[in-house]
Amino acid sequence: MLLDELPPYLENARSITVGNSDLSRVTVTALSNLFSALGKEQLSNVCLVFSDLKAAYESGSQLLQSSFKELEAEANRIAIEIAPVALNSDEVYSILRKRIFEDGYLVSDAAMEKNNIAIAFKEAVAISKKMGFTSYTGESVYRGIVDSYPFHPSIKDLYARFKENQNFQQTRGLIRLMRQIVREFYESGQAKNNI
């Protein structure tokens, strides 16, 4: 079972009266019962997936916040947290390459170009380090360029900062942003190859 967009649903459910309560309270109680039932042997083959509640309820009303805290506490007893994309990993670059560029685009001449660019950065950083301008090592920059090519290695740090923006859809938002940036490079003639 997949429960997505739960906060807006519960926000709307608050306006529907059910006896002496409202539909949001009834729903929270039903979900708590569901979480309890999932721990039973008869439902061992059932998987419940719901999206991050914390980001959505932090800005909501007091009633909604308390409802989500109850749900979160109940869910955490049996939950396994899965981050769709690790914000601090190189997985971001693989996703961007796959979503933005055609298959095979970064295979042929790009491997040699990537290595040449990485070596040039490595040498420049080594010189800068000798002059005391940076604490980075040439080898770490080289590895970063190779892992992130054709993107800059610091994009994952920038991406990790975006997660604090309430309406930014993390991975989807980053893909949209990088598509616009890459498109601008090609349309302006600053990129050598075509997508």
Secondary structure as GFF3:
##gff-version 3
##sequence-region A 1 195
A	DSSP	beta_strand	2	3	.	.	.	ID=ss1
A	DSSP	alpha_helix	6	13	.	.	.	ID=ss2
A	DSSP	beta_strand	17	18	.	.	.	ID=ss3
A	DSSP	beta_strand	21	22	.	.	.	ID=ss4
A	DSSP	alpha_helix	23	38	.	.	.	ID=ss5
A	DSSP	three_ten_helix	41	43	.	.	.	ID=ss6
A	DSSP	beta_strand	49	50	.	.	.	ID=ss7
A	DSSP	alpha_helix	54	57	.	.	.	ID=ss8
A	DSSP	alpha_helix	62	76	.	.	.	ID=ss9
A	DSSP	alpha_helix	91	100	.	.	.	ID=ss10
A	DSSP	alpha_helix	108	130	.	.	.	ID=ss11
A	DSSP	alpha_helix	138	148	.	.	.	ID=ss12
A	DSSP	alpha_helix	155	162	.	.	.	ID=ss13
A	DSSP	alpha_helix	170	187	.	.	.	ID=ss14
###
